[in-house]
Each structure stands twice: as structure tokens, then as C-alpha cells.
Amino acid sequence: MRRVIAFLSVLAACNASAESGLADHQVGPAPGSDGPLAMAESSSTSGGPGPAGDSASESPPGDDEDRRFDLREAPDSPTDVGPCDRVDLLFVVDNSGSMADEQQHLIASVPGFIDGVESLLGDQTDYHVGVITTDANEFNGIGCRKLGALTTQTGGELSSNAACGPYSGGFGFMDASDPLDETFACAAQVGIDGDGIEQPMHAISALIDVDQGNVALCNEGFLRADALLVLTIITDEEDDGDSPGDPASWYQTIVDAKGGDASRVVVLSLVGHPKPNECIPSQWTGMMGAEIATRIIEFTGMFEHGQVGDICAQDYGPIFAASVVGIAQACDVVVPVG
């Protein structure tokens, strides 16, 4: 019950933030066995042991239980979730040189976001959580240093510099048996040694369309045709021609993967958007602030459950709380108030 109360508090904060301009940028529709990565990763070189070795059975009792998805302390959570008994959460994290602070804001906010989603949908929901970078991450596991491959290892400046996975299920993504605040923090802290030519939309397309990037083995089992896809993009630059295609083709790639049903997709883009925002007065210097991501904003607006958030914000919690409303709408679940 503690997390349900905390989640409602975040929703209240979200409503308050709308008065300061966040609501102006919400966008709507416009025209368990060992997986294949377990063996592949065993031969790779890592910067040290990561949290992947902690399984649910090995975790000590007490506070560690509170760090998992299981909300057994909230028995009044709905369990008949119907269309959303499976949720795939994909985080696309810019790993270029200007992203150190933004990665920390993301890491701080996501565990509460997942707790809020689970409070809404129920503790029987089957989650997959994956992280990809905006380039072909050279520090990733052997065989998966490709654009669109799920992150299992990090390296370089200001990264977690660890083997974060394979995770408890033996695959390249986290699930309900992983301690999220440890594993997600490891995977999302991808560092700032990535390519300065960010390709977030190409990375998404490569993950979804396996023929594009040849990352099928790295990502095996992550995306499920019958799952709700919750896509979060975090980048301080526009994808202005570096990725093939355009907003309409990016949209179509994702919708095709969901059998043509765009309502099965929720998109949150944490990017530079027009003022009012918390960026520097000049908006963007190349290292400070954020470039206005016109094309990513257009792409996000094509989805019924699409929302743009301010990447320059110091606290992403209210932005994630607002995106829960889109998840509730996609899942036909009423958001609790009070």
C-alpha cells in the first residue's frame, strides 16, 4: 500500500506541473530457462561483476524486497488487467558526451515509474524492461555491439562500467525477477563515450525490424506481439536525418510490429521542446540545454498515447507520472484519484 500512496502523490505532483507548462507539450494523434545470451556473455570481458548475478532466490529478505516489482503489500491492486497483462518497456538512452546529468535523472525516476505502472495494472503483469543506446555501443556484450541491441554491458566515461546482464532470465532484458533499482541503474548508465551522431529512431527500428540490424539473437524474447509497448526516448538532440526514414515511416514500423494497432503503443519522448522549459535561455549550445527535436516530437504526436517531456527538467518523476495516464487509457484502466 505504501507504493500506491507514493504513486498517487506523484500523480498529484504531475497535475501541479501541468500548471507550469508541462501540459502544453502533451501531444495527441495526428494524420525461465537460461536464455541464449547466458552462453554468449560468459566469454565476454567485463569491467567487474554487475547486479545480474543477484537472483530473486539469492536476495536477502527485508529492504531488498521493496526494490522489486512485486507489490504484495498492495493487495487492492487490480489483477484482471485484460489487454495489458504483458508490458514491454523500452528505454532509448542517448550515450553521447552531453548526457551525464540526464542519465542520472532517468535512473532516479524509472523505479518509481514502474512501481506506479504496476500499482495501476496489478502485480500479475508480466514486464520486460530493456535499454538501447543511440549508437552501436562498443562496450556492449560480444556479438551485440550493434545499433538496436539491448544493453547488457557498459563502459567508458561516467558509465556504470559493469556487466549488467544477462539478467535473471538469461536474456538481454530485465523482468519481474530482477531488482530494478540495481539492474536498470546499471544498464541505463551507459556513459558519455557514445557517437555524437545520435540515431535514436534508427536504433528503435533496428530493434523492432530484426532484418535491419541483425540483432535478433541479442534481443530474443524481448518484444511480444501481444504486449503493450511503452517506448521512452531520452536525447538532447534532434534526429535530423541521421536515422533513415522520417516520422511517418518510423511510426509505421512500430505500428506494423503491433499488428497495425497503434493503440497498443505508449510513447514518451524526453527531448528538447519549445519554451517554456527548464533549458538554458539560449536553449542549446551543443553541450548545455537541448536542441529542439522537431521530428521526434512529430513522431510522438502521431500516437494517441504520445507525450513529450522536457529533457532539461531536474526531476523526471512528474513527466513519467503523466505518461501513466496514457498507459491507463491504452489498458482501459481508471487512474485512481485522491
Order of alpha helices (4+ residues) and beta strands (2+ residues): alpha-beta-alpha-beta-alpha-beta-beta-alpha-alpha-alpha-beta-alpha-beta-alpha-beta-alpha
